[in-house]
Amino acid sequence: AENRIRDLQRLYSLLGRVNGLGQIKSAFGAYVKRTGVEIVMNEEREKEMVQDLLDFKAKLDSLLEEAFDNHEELAHSLKDAFENLINVRQNKPAEYIAKFVDAQLRSGGKGVSEQELET
């Protein structure tokens, strides 16, 4: 995984020199949508959907920071892709997010670090 981060850093650096960041932006957005839709549409893992989406988002945030230097356009592409994938399946993601948040609030945030509660 570390080698892939370095590969993406190099790609970002090289394409940035030749005004090619649009290619990274479209590929990154397509990856987020494709993978996110797989998570949202997986009916066998509905109960884990929210946690899977949170884990996926954390991975993408880390990738954005480490490989793409928090590039603003890529961050915007990530945000747009997530908005799109949340709306793929009518109200199901919203319903499961509400249930997840409710369960977290009822448990008093047990098992969650203070940093996670604040973000």
TORPA-4810 file (N, C-alpha, C, O; in nm, 3 decimals):
<nodes>
NODE_1_0.083_-0.120_0.000_0.000_0.000_0.000_0.087_0.125_0.000_0.055_0.223_-0.068_A
NODE_2_0.196_0.122_0.076_0.285_0.238_0.081_0.345_0.269_-0.055_0.360_0.385_-0.093_E
NODE_3_0.379_0.162_-0.131_0.433_0.183_-0.265_0.330_0.250_-0.355_0.365_0.333_-0.439_N
NODE_4_0.204_0.213_-0.337_0.098_0.273_-0.419_0.081_0.421_-0.387_0.054_0.501_-0.477_R
NODE_5_0.097_0.457_-0.262_0.089_0.598_-0.223_0.200_0.676_-0.293_0.177_0.783_-0.349_I
NODE_6_0.321_0.621_-0.290_0.434_0.688_-0.357_0.410_0.697_-0.508_0.441_0.798_-0.570_R
NODE_7_0.355_0.591_-0.565_0.323_0.592_-0.709_0.224_0.704_-0.741_0.239_0.777_-0.839_D
NODE_8_0.122_0.717_-0.656_0.022_0.822_-0.678_0.082_0.961_-0.656_0.045_1.056_-0.725_L
NODE_9_0.174_0.973_-0.560_0.242_1.101_-0.539_0.320_1.140_-0.664_0.315_1.256_-0.707_Q
NODE_10_0.391_1.044_-0.723_0.468_1.071_-0.845_0.375_1.109_-0.960_0.402_1.204_-1.033_R
NODE_11_0.268_1.034_-0.976_0.172_1.062_-1.082_0.114_1.202_-1.065_0.103_1.278_-1.162_L
NODE_12_0.076_1.236_-0.943_0.021_1.368_-0.913_0.123_1.477_-0.948_0.088_1.578_-1.009_Y
NODE_13_0.246_1.456_-0.909_0.352_1.553_-0.936_0.376_1.569_-1.087_0.386_1.681_-1.137_S
NODE_14_0.385_1.456_-1.157_0.410_1.462_-1.301_0.295_1.525_-1.378_0.316_1.611_-1.463_L
NODE_15_0.173_1.482_-1.348_0.059_1.538_-1.419_0.035_1.684_-1.384_-0.017_1.760_-1.465_L
NODE_16_0.073_1.722_-1.262_0.060_1.862_-1.223_0.149_1.953_-1.305_0.116_2.070_-1.326_G
NODE_17_0.262_1.901_-1.351_0.356_1.980_-1.432_0.306_2.005_-1.573_0.348_2.101_-1.638_R
NODE_18_0.216_1.920_-1.620_0.169_1.933_-1.758_0.018_1.960_-1.764_-0.048_1.928_-1.863_V
NODE_19_-0.035_2.019_-1.658_-0.178_2.052_-1.649_-0.267_1.930_-1.674_-0.367_1.939_-1.745_N
NODE_20_-0.229_1.818_-1.615_-0.304_1.694_-1.633_-0.382_1.651_-1.511_-0.426_1.536_-1.504_G
NODE_21_-0.399_1.741_-1.415_-0.469_1.702_-1.292_-0.616_1.670_-1.316_-0.679_1.601_-1.235_L
NODE_22_-0.670_1.718_-1.426_-0.808_1.686_-1.459_-0.828_1.536_-1.479_-0.933_1.481_-1.448_G
NODE_23_-0.723_1.471_-1.531_-0.731_1.326_-1.550_-0.735_1.254_-1.416_-0.810_1.158_-1.398_Q
NODE_24_-0.653_1.300_-1.322_-0.656_1.240_-1.188_-0.791_1.266_-1.124_-0.849_1.177_-1.061_I
NODE_25_-0.841_1.388_-1.140_-0.969_1.424_-1.079_-1.081_1.334_-1.130_-1.161_1.284_-1.051_K
NODE_26_-1.088_1.314_-1.260_-1.197_1.231_-1.314_-1.179_1.084_-1.275_-1.277_1.017_-1.245_S
NODE_27_-1.056_1.035_-1.275_-1.031_0.895_-1.236_-1.061_0.875_-1.087_-1.120_0.775_-1.048_A
NODE_28_-1.020_0.971_-1.005_-1.044_0.964_-0.860_-1.195_0.966_-0.832_-1.245_0.885_-0.754_F
NODE_29_-1.266_1.058_-0.896_-1.411_1.067_-0.878_-1.481_0.940_-0.922_-1.573_0.893_-0.855_G
NODE_30_-1.438_0.883_-1.034_-1.498_0.759_-1.084_-1.472_0.643_-0.989_-1.560_0.561_-0.964_A
NODE_31_-1.351_0.637_-0.934_-1.318_0.531_-0.837_-1.405_0.543_-0.713_-1.459_0.443_-0.664_Y
NODE_32_-1.419_0.664_-0.662_-1.501_0.686_-0.541_-1.646_0.645_-0.568_-1.708_0.577_-0.486_V
NODE_33_-1.699_0.688_-0.681_-1.838_0.654_-0.714_-1.856_0.504_-0.729_-1.948_0.445_-0.672_K
NODE_34_-1.768_0.441_-0.806_-1.780_0.297_-0.833_-1.772_0.216_-0.704_-1.856_0.130_-0.679_R
NODE_35_-1.671_0.244_-0.622_-1.652_0.169_-0.498_-1.762_0.202_-0.398_-1.813_0.113_-0.329_T
NODE_36_-1.798_0.328_-0.389_-1.904_0.368_-0.296_-2.039_0.309_-0.332_-2.114_0.268_-0.244_G
NODE_37_-2.071_0.304_-0.461_-2.197_0.244_-0.505_-2.199_0.096_-0.470_-2.303_0.042_-0.432_V
NODE_38_-2.084_0.029_-0.483_-2.077_-0.112_-0.443_-2.112_-0.129_-0.296_-2.182_-0.223_-0.258_E
NODE_39_-2.063_-0.038_-0.213_-2.093_-0.043_-0.069_-2.241_-0.019_-0.044_-2.306_-0.093_0.029_I
NODE_40_-2.294_0.086_-0.107_-2.434_0.125_-0.084_-2.531_0.020_-0.139_-2.637_-0.002_-0.080_V
NODE_41_-2.498_-0.042_-0.250_-2.590_-0.136_-0.315_-2.579_-0.279_-0.260_-2.660_-0.364_-0.296_M
NODE_42_-2.483_-0.306_-0.174_-2.462_-0.439_-0.120_-2.567_-0.466_-0.010_-2.548_-0.430_0.106_N
NODE_43_-2.675_-0.530_-0.049_-2.784_-0.555_0.044_-2.746_-0.654_0.155_-2.807_-0.654_0.262_E
NODE_44_-2.647_-0.738_0.129_-2.604_-0.835_0.230_-2.533_-0.767_0.347_-2.527_-0.822_0.457_E
NODE_45_-2.479_-0.648_0.323_-2.405_-0.576_0.428_-2.473_-0.445_0.466_-2.407_-0.348_0.504_R
NODE_46_-2.604_-0.441_0.455_-2.676_-0.317_0.487_-2.648_-0.267_0.628_-2.631_-0.148_0.650_E
NODE_47_-2.642_-0.361_0.722_-2.620_-0.322_0.862_-2.482_-0.259_0.882_-2.463_-0.178_0.973_K
NODE_48_-2.386_-0.297_0.798_-2.249_-0.245_0.809_-2.224_-0.130_0.712_-2.113_-0.078_0.707_E
NODE_49_-2.325_-0.090_0.635_-2.307_0.010_0.531_-2.244_0.139_0.582_-2.149_0.190_0.523_M
NODE_50_-2.296_0.192_0.690_-2.247_0.320_0.740_-2.102_0.308_0.784_-2.020_0.393_0.750_V
NODE_51_-2.070_0.203_0.858_-1.931_0.185_0.902_-1.839_0.164_0.782_-1.728_0.215_0.779_Q
NODE_52_-1.886_0.088_0.683_-1.807_0.066_0.561_-1.783_0.198_0.488_-1.673_0.223_0.439_D
NODE_53_-1.886_0.283_0.481_-1.871_0.414_0.417_-1.775_0.504_0.496_-1.695_0.577_0.438_L
NODE_54_-1.785_0.499_0.629_-1.695_0.579_0.712_-1.550_0.533_0.695_-1.459_0.615_0.686_L
NODE_55_-1.530_0.401_0.691_-1.395_0.347_0.671_-1.340_0.386_0.533_-1.224_0.424_0.519_D
NODE_56_-1.426_0.376_0.433_-1.387_0.412_0.296_-1.352_0.561_0.290_-1.252_0.598_0.228_F
NODE_57_-1.432_0.645_0.352_-1.407_0.791_0.353_-1.277_0.822_0.425_-1.202_0.908_0.381_K
NODE_58_-1.250_0.754_0.535_-1.124_0.776_0.608_-1.004_0.738_0.521_-0.903_0.808_0.519_A
NODE_59_-1.017_0.628_0.449_-0.910_0.584_0.359_-0.888_0.688_0.249_-0.774_0.719_0.215_K
NODE_60_-0.997_0.741_0.194_-0.986_0.841_0.088_-0.929_0.973_0.140_-0.849_1.037_0.072_L
NODE_61_-0.968_1.012_0.260_-0.913_1.135_0.320_-0.762_1.121_0.339_-0.687_1.214_0.313_D
NODE_62_-0.720_1.005_0.384_-0.578_0.979_0.402_-0.505_0.982_0.268_-0.397_1.040_0.257_S
NODE_63_-0.565_0.921_0.167_-0.507_0.921_0.033_-0.497_1.063_-0.021_-0.396_1.101_-0.079_L
NODE_64_-0.602_1.139_-0.003_-0.604_1.278_-0.050_-0.491_1.358_0.015_-0.426_1.439_-0.051_L
NODE_65_-0.470_1.335_0.143_-0.366_1.408_0.215_-0.226_1.360_0.177_-0.138_1.441_0.147_E
NODE_66_-0.205_1.229_0.177_-0.072_1.174_0.156_-0.026_1.178_0.011_0.089_1.210_-0.017_E
NODE_67_-0.116_1.146_-0.081_-0.075_1.135_-0.222_-0.102_1.262_-0.302_-0.027_1.294_-0.394_A
NODE_68_-0.207_1.333_-0.267_-0.249_1.445_-0.350_-0.238_1.581_-0.281_-0.296_1.679_-0.328_F
NODE_69_-0.167_1.587_-0.171_-0.138_1.714_-0.103_-0.265_1.796_-0.075_-0.265_1.919_-0.084_D
NODE_70_-0.374_1.725_-0.042_-0.503_1.791_-0.013_-0.547_1.887_-0.123_-0.601_1.994_-0.095_N
NODE_71_-0.522_1.849_-0.247_-0.557_1.934_-0.360_-0.705_1.968_-0.356_-0.790_1.880_-0.344_H
NODE_72_-0.735_2.096_-0.367_-0.873_2.144_-0.348_-0.971_2.084_-0.450_-1.082_2.046_-0.413_E
NODE_73_-0.931_2.075_-0.576_-1.021_2.019_-0.678_-1.048_1.871_-0.654_-1.160_1.824_-0.676_E
NODE_74_-0.947_1.798_-0.608_-0.966_1.656_-0.578_-1.056_1.639_-0.456_-1.139_1.548_-0.451_L
NODE_75_-1.040_1.726_-0.358_-1.126_1.722_-0.240_-1.271_1.749_-0.280_-1.364_1.686_-0.229_A
NODE_76_-1.290_1.844_-0.372_-1.424_1.876_-0.420_-1.482_1.757_-0.498_-1.601_1.727_-0.486_H
NODE_77_-1.398_1.692_-0.577_-1.441_1.573_-0.652_-1.484_1.462_-0.557_-1.584_1.394_-0.581_S
NODE_78_-1.410_1.445_-0.448_-1.445_1.345_-0.346_-1.580_1.377_-0.284_-1.664_1.289_-0.268_L
NODE_79_-1.601_1.503_-0.248_-1.727_1.545_-0.188_-1.844_1.521_-0.284_-1.947_1.468_-0.244_K
NODE_80_-1.827_1.560_-0.410_-1.933_1.540_-0.510_-1.964_1.392_-0.530_-2.081_1.353_-0.540_D
NODE_81_-1.860_1.311_-0.537_-1.879_1.167_-0.558_-1.956_1.105_-0.441_-2.044_1.022_-0.461_A
NODE_82_-1.923_1.148_-0.318_-1.993_1.094_-0.201_-2.139_1.139_-0.200_-2.228_1.061_-0.165_F
NODE_83_-2.165_1.263_-0.237_-2.303_1.309_-0.244_-2.381_1.225_-0.344_-2.496_1.188_-0.320_E
NODE_84_-2.319_1.196_-0.456_-2.383_1.116_-0.560_-2.413_0.975_-0.512_-2.524_0.925_-0.532_N
NODE_85_-2.316_0.911_-0.450_-2.336_0.771_-0.411_-2.434_0.755_-0.296_-2.500_0.652_-0.285_L
NODE_86_-2.444_0.854_-0.210_-2.541_0.848_-0.100_-2.683_0.850_-0.155_-2.775_0.794_-0.095_I
NODE_87_-2.702_0.915_-0.269_-2.835_0.928_-0.328_-2.869_0.817_-0.427_-2.974_0.822_-0.490_N
NODE_88_-2.782_0.719_-0.442_-2.804_0.612_-0.540_-2.923_0.524_-0.503_-2.995_0.477_-0.591_V
NODE_89_-2.942_0.503_-0.377_-3.043_0.406_-0.332_-3.152_0.473_-0.250_-3.164_0.447_-0.130_R
NODE_90_-3.230_0.555_-0.310_-3.341_0.623_-0.244_-3.306_0.665_-0.102_-3.208_0.737_-0.081_Q
NODE_91_-3.382_0.621_-0.005_-3.364_0.666_0.133_-3.284_0.571_0.221_-3.259_0.601_0.337_N
NODE_92_-3.243_0.456_0.167_-3.175_0.355_0.250_-3.050_0.409_0.319_-3.038_0.394_0.440_K
NODE_93_-2.955_0.471_0.246_-2.836_0.521_0.316_-2.871_0.620_0.426_-2.814_0.615_0.535_P
NODE_94_-2.964_0.710_0.399_-3.004_0.809_0.500_-3.065_0.739_0.622_-3.038_0.776_0.736_A
NODE_95_-3.146_0.638_0.597_-3.208_0.562_0.706_-3.102_0.494_0.792_-3.108_0.500_0.915_E
NODE_96_-3.006_0.430_0.729_-2.901_0.361_0.804_-2.805_0.457_0.874_-2.753_0.427_0.981_Y
NODE_97_-2.782_0.573_0.813_-2.699_0.675_0.880_-2.771_0.723_1.006_-2.709_0.737_1.111_I
NODE_98_-2.901_0.749_0.996_-2.979_0.793_1.112_-2.976_0.688_1.223_-2.958_0.721_1.340_A
NODE_99_-2.993_0.561_1.186_-2.988_0.453_1.285_-2.850_0.442_1.348_-2.838_0.420_1.469_K
NODE_100_-2.746_0.457_1.267_-2.609_0.450_1.317_-2.583_0.562_1.418_-2.530_0.538_1.526_F
NODE_101_-2.620_0.683_1.381_-2.599_0.798_1.471_-2.680_0.780_1.599_-2.631_0.808_1.708_V
NODE_102_-2.805_0.734_1.586_-2.889_0.710_1.703_-2.823_0.607_1.796_-2.820_0.626_1.918_D
NODE_103_-2.772_0.499_1.739_-2.706_0.395_1.820_-2.583_0.451_1.889_-2.555_0.418_2.004_A
NODE_104_-2.508_0.535_1.818_-2.389_0.596_1.878_-2.427_0.688_1.994_-2.362_0.688_2.098_Q
NODE_105_-2.532_0.765_1.975_-2.576_0.856_2.080_-2.631_0.780_2.201_-2.606_0.818_2.315_L
NODE_106_-2.705_0.674_2.176_-2.761_0.595_2.285_-2.652_0.524_2.365_-2.665_0.506_2.486_R
NODE_107_-2.546_0.484_2.298_-2.437_0.415_2.368_-2.345_0.514_2.437_-2.252_0.476_2.508_S
NODE_108_-2.372_0.642_2.417_-2.288_0.743_2.480_-2.151_0.751_2.418_-2.057_0.803_2.479_G
NODE_109_-2.138_0.699_2.297_-2.009_0.704_2.229_-1.909_0.604_2.283_-1.789_0.620_2.262_G
NODE_110_-1.956_0.500_2.352_-1.866_0.399_2.407_-1.788_0.333_2.294_-1.845_0.300_2.190_K
NODE_111_-1.662_0.315_2.315_-1.577_0.251_2.215_-1.532_0.346_2.106_-1.470_0.305_2.009_G
NODE_112_-1.565_0.475_2.122_-1.526_0.574_2.024_-1.434_0.675_2.093_-1.465_0.723_2.201_V
NODE_113_-1.323_0.705_2.030_-1.228_0.798_2.089_-1.286_0.939_2.085_-1.377_0.969_2.008_S
NODE_114_-1.232_1.025_2.170_-1.278_1.163_2.175_-1.255_1.234_2.042_-1.336_1.316_2.000_E
NODE_115_-1.143_1.201_1.977_-1.114_1.261_1.846_-1.219_1.220_1.743_-1.262_1.304_1.663_Q
NODE_116_-1.261_1.094_1.742_-1.363_1.049_1.648_-1.496_1.116_1.675_-1.570_1.145_1.581_E
NODE_117_-1.528_1.142_1.801_-1.653_1.208_1.834_-1.656_1.352_1.782_-1.762_1.402_1.744_L
NODE_118_-1.539_1.417_1.781_-1.533_1.556_1.740_-1.534_1.573_1.590_-1.566_1.681_1.540_E
NODE_119_-1.500_1.468_1.515_-1.494_1.482_1.369_-1.617_1.432_1.302_-1.627_1.437_1.179_T
</nodes>
